Amino acid sequence: MQFDYEVPIEEYAAGQVLYHRARSKGLFLQQALLWISLGVFFVLLVGFRWGADWLRILLLLIAAYFFYLGTTYLFPTRYYRRYYPKSGLVGKNYHAELDESGFSVSGDACSWRVLWSEVRLRDEDNLVFMFTGKGTVFIFGKKYLTDELQKAIRLFGSMS
């Protein structure tokens, strides 16, 4: 089976979120809670601390930064959208071929062949399939795939 595809910004962000969630095995939530807890600690410190106004402002700025870090862990899609222009995927077209032994992807200046047994992480959501192998994250958008291809990818991906 074969298909042509590209990786637009929403699919890039969805694939990156899937990759990092699969890699971290639930640490996203723990890290978010850690940063938000630190932010709450600094806000409480400001509330109970008597001191110069500039010190309170500094502690509130630190708390705001910790809240920001916590929300990036809770809602990472916006964070990954920012890095899409630097990813090198903008406007690139790829051709993928899948079979029972693995898949190959070829682009304008590169190509990969990955056996299903070499796939380390795999996941899917309503937008994309995500696989890692050969040190690369492969993102296949579902809008380029027929229902038959999606079933085949699920079957092939579970073989390894």
Secondary structure, DSSP 8 states (H G I E B T S, - for coil): -EEEEE--HHHHHHHHHHHHHHHHTTHHHHHHHHHHHHHHHHHHHHHH--S-HHHHHHHHHHHHHHHHHHHHHHSTHHHHHHTGGGTT-TT-EEEEEE-SSEEEEE-SS-EEEEEGGG---EEE-SSEEEEEETTEEEEEEGGGS-HHHHHHHHHHHH--
